[in-house]
Amino acid sequence: MPITEPPAADGVAIVYTHPTCGYCDLLKEDLIKDGVTFREVDVSKEPDKWAEVERLSGGDKI
């Protein structure tokens, strides 16, 4: 299951994803369908963000 943080101060949710994560795709589809504004952080393109994923999830899984 992709990790989400509470909306940022600007009201935009942050969603951490990876291209091989099917759950990530499903979540993004649902957010778009529901009109939720979000910012995607693809950890394959921003590997330095893994530390945030580990902090939020307690592990290295999205």
mmCIF file as Biopython writes it, N, C-alpha, C and O atoms, coordinates in Angstrom:
data_model
#
loop_
_atom_site.group_PDB
_atom_site.id
_atom_site.type_symbol
_atom_site.label_atom_id
_atom_site.label_alt_id
_atom_site.label_comp_id
_atom_site.label_asym_id
_atom_site.label_entity_id
_atom_site.label_seq_id
_atom_site.pdbx_PDB_ins_code
_atom_site.Cartn_x
_atom_site.Cartn_y
_atom_site.Cartn_z
_atom_site.occupancy
_atom_site.B_iso_or_equiv
_atom_site.auth_seq_id
_atom_site.auth_asym_id
_atom_site.pdbx_PDB_model_num
ATOM 1   N N  . MET A ? 1  ? 0.850   -1.170 0.000   1.0 0.0 1  A 1 
ATOM 2   C CA . MET A ? 1  ? 0.000   0.000  0.000   1.0 0.0 1  A 1 
ATOM 3   C C  . MET A ? 1  ? 0.895   1.232  0.000   1.0 0.0 1  A 1 
ATOM 4   O O  . MET A ? 1  ? 1.794   1.334  0.835   1.0 0.0 1  A 1 
ATOM 5   N N  . PRO A ? 2  ? 0.670   2.166  -0.914  1.0 0.0 2  A 1 
ATOM 6   C CA . PRO A ? 2  ? 1.483   3.367  -0.953  1.0 0.0 2  A 1 
ATOM 7   C C  . PRO A ? 2  ? 1.297   4.189  0.312   1.0 0.0 2  A 1 
ATOM 8   O O  . PRO A ? 2  ? 0.241   4.171  0.945   1.0 0.0 2  A 1 
ATOM 9   N N  . ILE A ? 3  ? 2.325   4.887  0.648   1.0 0.0 3  A 1 
ATOM 10  C CA . ILE A ? 3  ? 2.307   5.701  1.858   1.0 0.0 3  A 1 
ATOM 11  C C  . ILE A ? 3  ? 1.854   7.103  1.504   1.0 0.0 3  A 1 
ATOM 12  O O  . ILE A ? 3  ? 2.292   7.685  0.511   1.0 0.0 3  A 1 
ATOM 13  N N  . THR A ? 4  ? 0.974   7.632  2.329   1.0 0.0 4  A 1 
ATOM 14  C CA . THR A ? 4  ? 0.567   9.024  2.162   1.0 0.0 4  A 1 
ATOM 15  C C  . THR A ? 4  ? 0.831   9.756  3.465   1.0 0.0 4  A 1 
ATOM 16  O O  . THR A ? 4  ? 0.755   9.178  4.549   1.0 0.0 4  A 1 
ATOM 17  N N  . GLU A ? 5  ? 1.135   11.002 3.343   1.0 0.0 5  A 1 
ATOM 18  C CA . GLU A ? 5  ? 1.277   11.868 4.512   1.0 0.0 5  A 1 
ATOM 19  C C  . GLU A ? 5  ? 0.023   12.715 4.589   1.0 0.0 5  A 1 
ATOM 20  O O  . GLU A ? 5  ? -0.707  12.839 3.605   1.0 0.0 5  A 1 
ATOM 21  N N  . PRO A ? 6  ? -0.236  13.303 5.753   1.0 0.0 6  A 1 
ATOM 22  C CA . PRO A ? 6  ? -1.344  14.254 5.818   1.0 0.0 6  A 1 
ATOM 23  C C  . PRO A ? 6  ? -1.101  15.383 4.817   1.0 0.0 6  A 1 
ATOM 24  O O  . PRO A ? 6  ? 0.042   15.653 4.449   1.0 0.0 6  A 1 
ATOM 25  N N  . PRO A ? 7  ? -2.159  16.031 4.384   1.0 0.0 7  A 1 
ATOM 26  C CA . PRO A ? 7  ? -1.961  17.124 3.432   1.0 0.0 7  A 1 
ATOM 27  C C  . PRO A ? 7  ? -0.963  18.147 3.950   1.0 0.0 7  A 1 
ATOM 28  O O  . PRO A ? 7  ? -0.926  18.461 5.140   1.0 0.0 7  A 1 
ATOM 29  N N  . ALA A ? 8  ? -0.176  18.646 3.052   1.0 0.0 8  A 1 
ATOM 30  C CA . ALA A ? 8  ? 0.780   19.699 3.389   1.0 0.0 8  A 1 
ATOM 31  C C  . ALA A ? 8  ? 0.005   20.967 3.732   1.0 0.0 8  A 1 
ATOM 32  O O  . ALA A ? 8  ? -1.217  21.012 3.598   1.0 0.0 8  A 1 
ATOM 33  N N  . ALA A ? 9  ? 0.705   21.965 4.162   1.0 0.0 9  A 1 
ATOM 34  C CA . ALA A ? 9  ? 0.067   23.226 4.549   1.0 0.0 9  A 1 
ATOM 35  C C  . ALA A ? 9  ? -0.786  23.795 3.420   1.0 0.0 9  A 1 
ATOM 36  O O  . ALA A ? 9  ? -1.767  24.497 3.667   1.0 0.0 9  A 1 
ATOM 37  N N  . ASP A ? 10 ? -0.407  23.489 2.181   1.0 0.0 10 A 1 
ATOM 38  C CA . ASP A ? 10 ? -1.178  24.000 1.046   1.0 0.0 10 A 1 
ATOM 39  C C  . ASP A ? 10 ? -2.360  23.098 0.695   1.0 0.0 10 A 1 
ATOM 40  O O  . ASP A ? 10 ? -3.038  23.341 -0.304  1.0 0.0 10 A 1 
ATOM 41  N N  . GLY A ? 11 ? -2.624  22.052 1.503   1.0 0.0 11 A 1 
ATOM 42  C CA . GLY A ? 11 ? -3.761  21.170 1.277   1.0 0.0 11 A 1 
ATOM 43  C C  . GLY A ? 11 ? -3.525  20.086 0.251   1.0 0.0 11 A 1 
ATOM 44  O O  . GLY A ? 11 ? -4.466  19.395 -0.141  1.0 0.0 11 A 1 
ATOM 45  N N  . VAL A ? 12 ? -2.301  19.921 -0.189  1.0 0.0 12 A 1 
ATOM 46  C CA . VAL A ? 12 ? -1.975  18.920 -1.201  1.0 0.0 12 A 1 
ATOM 47  C C  . VAL A ? 12 ? -1.380  17.696 -0.510  1.0 0.0 12 A 1 
ATOM 48  O O  . VAL A ? 12 ? -0.390  17.809 0.212   1.0 0.0 12 A 1 
ATOM 49  N N  . ALA A ? 13 ? -1.982  16.526 -0.731  1.0 0.0 13 A 1 
ATOM 50  C CA . ALA A ? 13 ? -1.460  15.286 -0.158  1.0 0.0 13 A 1 
ATOM 51  C C  . ALA A ? 13 ? -0.176  14.893 -0.878  1.0 0.0 13 A 1 
ATOM 52  O O  . ALA A ? 13 ? -0.015  15.152 -2.071  1.0 0.0 13 A 1 
ATOM 53  N N  . ILE A ? 14 ? 0.729   14.268 -0.146  1.0 0.0 14 A 1 
ATOM 54  C CA . ILE A ? 14 ? 1.968   13.766 -0.727  1.0 0.0 14 A 1 
ATOM 55  C C  . ILE A ? 14 ? 1.863   12.254 -0.788  1.0 0.0 14 A 1 
ATOM 56  O O  . ILE A ? 14 ? 1.622   11.605 0.230   1.0 0.0 14 A 1 
ATOM 57  N N  . VAL A ? 15 ? 2.043   11.687 -1.979  1.0 0.0 15 A 1 
ATOM 58  C CA . VAL A ? 15 ? 1.938   10.245 -2.184  1.0 0.0 15 A 1 
ATOM 59  C C  . VAL A ? 15 ? 3.278   9.732  -2.685  1.0 0.0 15 A 1 
ATOM 60  O O  . VAL A ? 15 ? 3.766   10.164 -3.729  1.0 0.0 15 A 1 
ATOM 61  N N  . TYR A ? 16 ? 3.874   8.803  -1.931  1.0 0.0 16 A 1 
ATOM 62  C CA . TYR A ? 16 ? 5.148   8.201  -2.316  1.0 0.0 16 A 1 
ATOM 63  C C  . TYR A ? 16 ? 4.853   6.970  -3.160  1.0 0.0 16 A 1 
ATOM 64  O O  . TYR A ? 16 ? 4.074   6.107  -2.756  1.0 0.0 16 A 1 
ATOM 65  N N  . THR A ? 17 ? 5.476   6.889  -4.332  1.0 0.0 17 A 1 
ATOM 66  C CA . THR A ? 17 ? 5.187   5.806  -5.262  1.0 0.0 17 A 1 
ATOM 67  C C  . THR A ? 17 ? 6.473   5.210  -5.821  1.0 0.0 17 A 1 
ATOM 68  O O  . THR A ? 17 ? 7.571   5.731  -5.631  1.0 0.0 17 A 1 
ATOM 69  N N  . HIS A ? 18 ? 6.283   4.089  -6.522  1.0 0.0 18 A 1 
ATOM 70  C CA . HIS A ? 18 ? 7.362   3.441  -7.273  1.0 0.0 18 A 1 
ATOM 71  C C  . HIS A ? 18 ? 6.698   2.839  -8.505  1.0 0.0 18 A 1 
ATOM 72  O O  . HIS A ? 18 ? 5.566   2.365  -8.413  1.0 0.0 18 A 1 
ATOM 73  N N  . PRO A ? 19 ? 7.369   2.844  -9.658  1.0 0.0 19 A 1 
ATOM 74  C CA . PRO A ? 19 ? 6.736   2.371  -10.890 1.0 0.0 19 A 1 
ATOM 75  C C  . PRO A ? 19 ? 6.309   0.904  -10.868 1.0 0.0 19 A 1 
ATOM 76  O O  . PRO A ? 19 ? 5.448   0.515  -11.657 1.0 0.0 19 A 1 
ATOM 77  N N  . THR A ? 20 ? 6.878   0.086  -9.997  1.0 0.0 20 A 1 
ATOM 78  C CA . THR A ? 20 ? 6.492   -1.326 -9.949  1.0 0.0 20 A 1 
ATOM 79  C C  . THR A ? 20 ? 5.402   -1.599 -8.916  1.0 0.0 20 A 1 
ATOM 80  O O  . THR A ? 20 ? 5.056   -2.755 -8.674  1.0 0.0 20 A 1 
ATOM 81  N N  . CYS A ? 21 ? 4.864   -0.559 -8.314  1.0 0.0 21 A 1 
ATOM 82  C CA . CYS A ? 21 ? 3.861   -0.702 -7.256  1.0 0.0 21 A 1 
ATOM 83  C C  . CYS A ? 21 ? 2.456   -0.575 -7.849  1.0 0.0 21 A 1 
ATOM 84  O O  . CYS A ? 21 ? 2.009   0.523  -8.183  1.0 0.0 21 A 1 
ATOM 85  N N  . GLY A ? 22 ? 1.776   -1.699 -7.972  1.0 0.0 22 A 1 
ATOM 86  C CA . GLY A ? 22 ? 0.411   -1.687 -8.492  1.0 0.0 22 A 1 
ATOM 87  C C  . GLY A ? 22 ? -0.556  -0.946 -7.587  1.0 0.0 22 A 1 
ATOM 88  O O  . GLY A ? 22 ? -1.477  -0.286 -8.067  1.0 0.0 22 A 1 
ATOM 89  N N  . TYR A ? 23 ? -0.352  -1.051 -6.269  1.0 0.0 23 A 1 
ATOM 90  C CA . TYR A ? 23 ? -1.202  -0.329 -5.330  1.0 0.0 23 A 1 
ATOM 91  C C  . TYR A ? 23 ? -1.065  1.176  -5.520  1.0 0.0 23 A 1 
ATOM 92  O O  . TYR A ? 23 ? -2.030  1.921  -5.349  1.0 0.0 23 A 1 
ATOM 93  N N  . CYS A ? 24 ? 0.126   1.612  -5.869  1.0 0.0 24 A 1 
ATOM 94  C CA . CYS A ? 24 ? 0.352   3.039  -6.107  1.0 0.0 24 A 1 
ATOM 95  C C  . CYS A ? 24 ? -0.518  3.525  -7.263  1.0 0.0 24 A 1 
ATOM 96  O O  . CYS A ? 24 ? -1.141  4.584  -7.183  1.0 0.0 24 A 1 
ATOM 97  N N  . ASP A ? 25 ? -0.551  2.737  -8.338  1.0 0.0 25 A 1 
ATOM 98  C CA . ASP A ? 25 ? -1.370  3.105  -9.494  1.0 0.0 25 A 1 
ATOM 99  C C  . ASP A ? 25 ? -2.849  3.173  -9.123  1.0 0.0 25 A 1 
ATOM 100 O O  . ASP A ? 25 ? -3.554  4.100  -9.521  1.0 0.0 25 A 1 
ATOM 101 N N  . LEU A ? 26 ? -3.313  2.184  -8.359  1.0 0.0 26 A 1 
ATOM 102 C CA . LEU A ? 26 ? -4.718  2.175  -7.946  1.0 0.0 26 A 1 
ATOM 103 C C  . LEU A ? 26 ? -5.051  3.383  -7.078  1.0 0.0 26 A 1 
ATOM 104 O O  . LEU A ? 26 ? -6.098  4.008  -7.248  1.0 0.0 26 A 1 
ATOM 105 N N  . LEU A ? 27 ? -4.159  3.706  -6.149  1.0 0.0 27 A 1 
ATOM 106 C CA . LEU A ? 27 ? -4.391  4.865  -5.291  1.0 0.0 27 A 1 
ATOM 107 C C  . LEU A ? 27 ? -4.464  6.144  -6.109  1.0 0.0 27 A 1 
ATOM 108 O O  . LEU A ? 27 ? -5.363  6.961  -5.908  1.0 0.0 27 A 1 
ATOM 109 N N  . LYS A ? 28 ? -3.524  6.323  -7.030  1.0 0.0 28 A 1 
ATOM 110 C CA . LYS A ? 28 ? -3.526  7.538  -7.852  1.0 0.0 28 A 1 
ATOM 111 C C  . LYS A ? 28 ? -4.811  7.638  -8.665  1.0 0.0 28 A 1 
ATOM 112 O O  . LYS A ? 28 ? -5.387  8.720  -8.783  1.0 0.0 28 A 1 
ATOM 113 N N  . GLU A ? 29 ? -5.268  6.512  -9.229  1.0 0.0 29 A 1 
ATOM 114 C CA . GLU A ? 29 ? -6.520  6.520  -9.991  1.0 0.0 29 A 1 
ATOM 115 C C  . GLU A ? 29 ? -7.686  6.953  -9.105  1.0 0.0 29 A 1 
ATOM 116 O O  . GLU A ? 29 ? -8.515  7.765  -9.517  1.0 0.0 29 A 1 
ATOM 117 N N  . ASP A ? 30 ? -7.748  6.410  -7.887  1.0 0.0 30 A 1 
ATOM 118 C CA . ASP A ? 30 ? -8.836  6.770  -6.972  1.0 0.0 30 A 1 
ATOM 119 C C  . ASP A ? 30 ? -8.767  8.237  -6.563  1.0 0.0 30 A 1 
ATOM 120 O O  . ASP A ? 30 ? -9.792  8.916  -6.505  1.0 0.0 30 A 1 
ATOM 121 N N  . LEU A ? 31 ? -7.572  8.724  -6.283  1.0 0.0 31 A 1 
ATOM 122 C CA . LEU A ? 31 ? -7.438  10.133 -5.900  1.0 0.0 31 A 1 
ATOM 123 C C  . LEU A ? 31 ? -7.882  11.050 -7.032  1.0 0.0 31 A 1 
ATOM 124 O O  . LEU A ? 31 ? -8.585  12.034 -6.802  1.0 0.0 31 A 1 
ATOM 125 N N  . ILE A ? 32 ? -7.473  10.728 -8.244  1.0 0.0 32 A 1 
ATOM 126 C CA . ILE A ? 32 ? -7.873  11.531 -9.404  1.0 0.0 32 A 1 
ATOM 127 C C  . ILE A ? 32 ? -9.386  11.473 -9.580  1.0 0.0 32 A 1 
ATOM 128 O O  . ILE A ? 32 ? -10.034 12.498 -9.792  1.0 0.0 32 A 1 
ATOM 129 N N  . LYS A ? 33 ? -9.948  10.255 -9.491  1.0 0.0 33 A 1 
ATOM 130 C CA . LYS A ? 33 ? -11.397 10.085 -9.648  1.0 0.0 33 A 1 
ATOM 131 C C  . LYS A ? 33 ? -12.162 10.891 -8.602  1.0 0.0 33 A 1 
ATOM 132 O O  . LYS A ? 33 ? -13.220 11.452 -8.890  1.0 0.0 33 A 1 
ATOM 133 N N  . ASP A ? 34 ? -11.618 10.944 -7.382  1.0 0.0 34 A 1 
ATOM 134 C CA . ASP A ? 34 ? -12.285 11.656 -6.292  1.0 0.0 34 A 1 
ATOM 135 C C  . ASP A ? 34 ? -11.945 13.144 -6.237  1.0 0.0 34 A 1 
ATOM 136 O O  . ASP A ? 34 ? -12.427 13.858 -5.357  1.0 0.0 34 A 1 
ATOM 137 N N  . GLY A ? 35 ? -11.123 13.612 -7.167  1.0 0.0 35 A 1 
ATOM 138 C CA . GLY A ? 35 ? -10.791 15.027 -7.229  1.0 0.0 35 A 1 
ATOM 139 C C  . GLY A ? 35 ? -9.834  15.494 -6.141  1.0 0.0 35 A 1 
ATOM 140 O O  . GLY A ? 35 ? -9.814  16.674 -5.791  1.0 0.0 35 A 1 
ATOM 141 N N  . VAL A ? 36 ? -9.044  14.573 -5.608  1.0 0.0 36 A 1 
ATOM 142 C CA . VAL A ? 36 ? -8.088  14.915 -4.554  1.0 0.0 36 A 1 
ATOM 143 C C  . VAL A ? 36 ? -6.797  15.413 -5.192  1.0 0.0 36 A 1 
ATOM 144 O O  . VAL A ? 36 ? -6.230  14.761 -6.069  1.0 0.0 36 A 1 
ATOM 145 N N  . THR A ? 37 ? -6.347  16.561 -4.745  1.0 0.0 37 A 1 
ATOM 146 C CA . THR A ? 37 ? -5.089  17.111 -5.238  1.0 0.0 37 A 1 
ATOM 147 C C  . THR A ? 37 ? -3.946  16.452 -4.484  1.0 0.0 37 A 1 
ATOM 148 O O  . THR A ? 37 ? -3.953  16.402 -3.255  1.0 0.0 37 A 1 
ATOM 149 N N  . PHE A ? 38 ? -2.959  15.944 -5.227  1.0 0.0 38 A 1 
ATOM 150 C CA . PHE A ? 38 ? -1.821  15.306 -4.580  1.0 0.0 38 A 1 
ATOM 151 C C  . PHE A ? 38 ? -0.548  15.574 -5.365  1.0 0.0 38 A 1 
ATOM 152 O O  . PHE A ? 38 ? -0.566  15.889 -6.555  1.0 0.0 38 A 1 
ATOM 153 N N  . ARG A ? 39 ? 0.557   15.435 -4.644  1.0 0.0 39 A 1 
ATOM 154 C CA . ARG A ? 39 ? 1.872   15.543 -5.264  1.0 0.0 39 A 1 
ATOM 155 C C  . ARG A ? 39 ? 2.513   14.173 -5.167  1.0 0.0 39 A 1 
ATOM 156 O O  . ARG A ? 39 ? 2.645   13.614 -4.078  1.0 0.0 39 A 1 
ATOM 157 N N  . GLU A ? 40 ? 2.911   13.637 -6.308  1.0 0.0 40 A 1 
ATOM 158 C CA . GLU A ? 40 ? 3.533   12.315 -6.349  1.0 0.0 40 A 1 
ATOM 159 C C  . GLU A ? 40 ? 5.042   12.437 -6.172  1.0 0.0 40 A 1 
ATOM 160 O O  . GLU A ? 40 ? 5.691   13.267 -6.808  1.0 0.0 40 A 1 
ATOM 161 N N  . VAL A ? 41 ? 5.583   11.602 -5.304  1.0 0.0 41 A 1 
ATOM 162 C CA . VAL A ? 41 ? 7.027   11.498 -5.128  1.0 0.0 41 A 1 
ATOM 163 C C  . VAL A ? 41 ? 7.410   10.086 -5.562  1.0 0.0 41 A 1 
ATOM 164 O O  . VAL A ? 41 ? 7.184   9.123  -4.830  1.0 0.0 41 A 1 
ATOM 165 N N  . ASP A ? 42 ? 7.984   9.972  -6.743  1.0 0.0 42 A 1 
ATOM 166 C CA . ASP A ? 42 ? 8.425   8.680  -7.276  1.0 0.0 42 A 1 
ATOM 167 C C  . ASP A ? 42 ? 9.821   8.413  -6.735  1.0 0.0 42 A 1 
ATOM 168 O O  . ASP A ? 42 ? 10.790  9.051  -7.147  1.0 0.0 42 A 1 
ATOM 169 N N  . VAL A ? 43 ? 9.918   7.464  -5.808  1.0 0.0 43 A 1 
ATOM 170 C CA . VAL A ? 43 ? 11.205  7.221  -5.155  1.0 0.0 43 A 1 
ATOM 171 C C  . VAL A ? 43 ? 12.235  6.587  -6.086  1.0 0.0 43 A 1 
ATOM 172 O O  . VAL A ? 43 ? 13.417  6.537  -5.746  1.0 0.0 43 A 1 
ATOM 173 N N  . SER A ? 44 ? 11.812  6.103  -7.251  1.0 0.0 44 A 1 
ATOM 174 C CA . SER A ? 44 ? 12.799  5.604  -8.219  1.0 0.0 44 A 1 
ATOM 175 C C  . SER A ? 44 ? 13.527  6.765  -8.889  1.0 0.0 44 A 1 
ATOM 176 O O  . SER A ? 44 ? 14.655  6.615  -9.358  1.0 0.0 44 A 1 
ATOM 177 N N  . LYS A ? 45 ? 12.869  7.923  -8.928  1.0 0.0 45 A 1 
ATOM 178 C CA . LYS A ? 45 ? 13.480  9.118  -9.509  1.0 0.0 45 A 1 
ATOM 179 C C  . LYS A ? 45 ? 14.072  10.032 -8.438  1.0 0.0 45 A 1 
ATOM 180 O O  . LYS A ? 45 ? 14.925  10.871 -8.725  1.0 0.0 45 A 1 
ATOM 181 N N  . GLU A ? 46 ? 13.610  9.859  -7.208  1.0 0.0 46 A 1 
ATOM 182 C CA . GLU A ? 46 ? 14.096  10.666 -6.083  1.0 0.0 46 A 1 
ATOM 183 C C  . GLU A ? 46 ? 14.505  9.727  -4.944  1.0 0.0 46 A 1 
ATOM 184 O O  . GLU A ? 46 ? 13.846  9.692  -3.905  1.0 0.0 46 A 1 
ATOM 185 N N  . PRO A ? 47 ? 15.591  8.966  -5.136  1.0 0.0 47 A 1 
ATOM 186 C CA . PRO A ? 47 ? 15.967  7.955  -4.138  1.0 0.0 47 A 1 
ATOM 187 C C  . PRO A ? 47 ? 16.282  8.527  -2.758  1.0 0.0 47 A 1 
ATOM 188 O O  . PRO A ? 47 ? 16.232  7.803  -1.763  1.0 0.0 47 A 1 
ATOM 189 N N  . ASP A ? 48 ? 16.602  9.802  -2.690  1.0 0.0 48 A 1 
ATOM 190 C CA . ASP A ? 48 ? 16.861  10.415 -1.384  1.0 0.0 48 A 1 
ATOM 191 C C  . ASP A ? 48 ? 15.602  10.473 -0.521  1.0 0.0 48 A 1 
ATOM 192 O O  . ASP A ? 48 ? 15.692  10.702 0.685   1.0 0.0 48 A 1 
ATOM 193 N N  . LYS A ? 49 ? 14.437  10.270 -1.123  1.0 0.0 49 A 1 
ATOM 194 C CA . LYS A ? 49 ? 13.169  10.310 -0.384  1.0 0.0 49 A 1 
ATOM 195 C C  . LYS A ? 49 ? 12.888  9.011  0.368   1.0 0.0 49 A 1 
ATOM 196 O O  . LYS A ? 49 ? 11.941  8.944  1.151   1.0 0.0 49 A 1 
ATOM 197 N N  . TRP A ? 50 ? 13.719  7.958  0.134   1.0 0.0 50 A 1 
ATOM 198 C CA . TRP A ? 50 ? 13.518  6.692  0.845   1.0 0.0 50 A 1 
ATOM 199 C C  . TRP A ? 50 ? 13.577  6.888  2.353   1.0 0.0 50 A 1 
ATOM 200 O O  . TRP A ? 50 ? 12.881  6.189  3.089   1.0 0.0 50 A 1 
ATOM 201 N N  . ALA A ? 51 ? 14.388  7.819  2.825   1.0 0.0 51 A 1 
ATOM 202 C CA . ALA A ? 51 ? 14.469  8.075  4.268   1.0 0.0 51 A 1 
ATOM 203 C C  . ALA A ? 51 ? 13.107  8.504  4.811   1.0 0.0 51 A 1 
ATOM 204 O O  . ALA A ? 51 ? 12.727  8.114  5.915   1.0 0.0 51 A 1 
ATOM 205 N N  . GLU A ? 52 ? 12.375  9.302  4.042   1.0 0.0 52 A 1 
ATOM 206 C CA . GLU A ? 52 ? 11.035  9.714  4.459   1.0 0.0 52 A 1 
ATOM 207 C C  . GLU A ? 52 ? 10.095  8.519  4.485   1.0 0.0 52 A 1 
ATOM 208 O O  . GLU A ? 52 ? 9.299   8.372  5.412   1.0 0.0 52 A 1 
ATOM 209 N N  . VAL A ? 53 ? 10.186  7.656  3.461   1.0 0.0 53 A 1 
ATOM 210 C CA . VAL A ? 53 ? 9.352   6.452  3.407   1.0 0.0 53 A 1 
ATOM 211 C C  . VAL A ? 53 ? 9.616   5.592  4.640   1.0 0.0 53 A 1 
ATOM 212 O O  . VAL A ? 53 ? 8.679   5.125  5.287   1.0 0.0 53 A 1 
ATOM 213 N N  . GLU A ? 54 ? 10.882  5.384  4.962   1.0 0.0 54 A 1 
ATOM 214 C CA . GLU A ? 54 ? 11.235  4.569  6.123   1.0 0.0 54 A 1 
ATOM 215 C C  . GLU A ? 54 ? 10.736  5.197  7.421   1.0 0.0 54 A 1 
ATOM 216 O O  . GLU A ? 54 ? 10.274  4.492  8.318   1.0 0.0 54 A 1 
ATOM 217 N N  . ARG A ? 55 ? 10.830  6.513  7.518   1.0 0.0 55 A 1 
ATOM 218 C CA . ARG A ? 55 ? 10.357  7.203  8.719   1.0 0.0 55 A 1 
ATOM 219 C C  . ARG A ? 55 ? 8.844   7.047  8.877   1.0 0.0 55 A 1 
ATOM 220 O O  . ARG A ? 55 ? 8.354   6.813  9.981   1.0 0.0 55 A 1 
ATOM 221 N N  . LEU A ? 56 ? 8.111   7.176  7.778   1.0 0.0 56 A 1 
ATOM 222 C CA . LEU A ? 56 ? 6.654   7.118  7.833   1.0 0.0 56 A 1 
ATOM 223 C C  . LEU A ? 56 ? 6.121   5.703  8.000   1.0 0.0 56 A 1 
ATOM 224 O O  . LEU A ? 56 ? 5.114   5.490  8.675   1.0 0.0 56 A 1 
ATOM 225 N N  . SER A ? 57 ? 6.796   4.737  7.385   1.0 0.0 57 A 1 
ATOM 226 C CA . SER A ? 57 ? 6.272   3.371  7.377   1.0 0.0 57 A 1 
ATOM 227 C C  . SER A ? 57 ? 6.926   2.453  8.398   1.0 0.0 57 A 1 
ATOM 228 O O  . SER A ? 57 ? 6.400   1.385  8.712   1.0 0.0 57 A 1 
ATOM 229 N N  . GLY A ? 58 ? 8.073   2.871  8.911   1.0 0.0 58 A 1 
ATOM 230 C CA . GLY A ? 58 ? 8.799   1.999  9.815   1.0 0.0 58 A 1 
ATOM 231 C C  . GLY A ? 58 ? 9.524   0.887  9.078   1.0 0.0 58 A 1 
ATOM 232 O O  . GLY A ? 58 ? 9.966   -0.083 9.694   1.0 0.0 58 A 1 
ATOM 233 N N  . GLY A ? 59 ? 9.648   1.021  7.761   1.0 0.0 59 A 1 
ATOM 234 C CA . GLY A ? 59 ? 10.324  0.011  6.952   1.0 0.0 59 A 1 
ATOM 235 C C  . GLY A ? 59 ? 10.664  0.566  5.591   1.0 0.0 59 A 1 
ATOM 236 O O  . GLY A ? 59 ? 10.623  1.777  5.376   1.0 0.0 59 A 1 
ATOM 237 N N  . ASP A ? 60 ? 10.999  -0.318 4.672   1.0 0.0 60 A 1 
ATOM 238 C CA . ASP A ? 60 ? 11.408  0.136  3.340   1.0 0.0 60 A 1 
ATOM 239 C C  . ASP A ? 60 ? 10.406  -0.239 2.259   1.0 0.0 60 A 1 
ATOM 240 O O  . ASP A ? 60 ? 10.776  -0.382 1.094   1.0 0.0 60 A 1 
ATOM 241 N N  . LYS A ? 61 ? 9.153   -0.398 2.629   1.0 0.0 61 A 1 
ATOM 242 C CA . LYS A ? 61 ? 8.102   -0.755 1.673   1.0 0.0 61 A 1 
ATOM 243 C C  . LYS A ? 61 ? 7.179   0.433  1.450   1.0 0.0 61 A 1 
ATOM 244 O O  . LYS A ? 61 ? 6.901   1.217  2.358   1.0 0.0 61 A 1 
ATOM 245 N N  . ILE A ? 62 ? 6.714   0.536  0.212   1.0 0.0 62 A 1 
ATOM 246 C CA . ILE A ? 62 ? 5.731   1.583  -0.108  1.0 0.0 62 A 1 
ATOM 247 C C  . ILE A ? 62 ? 4.356   0.975  0.008   1.0 0.0 62 A 1 
ATOM 248 O O  . ILE A ? 62 ? 3.357   1.659  -0.215  1.0 0.0 62 A 1 
#
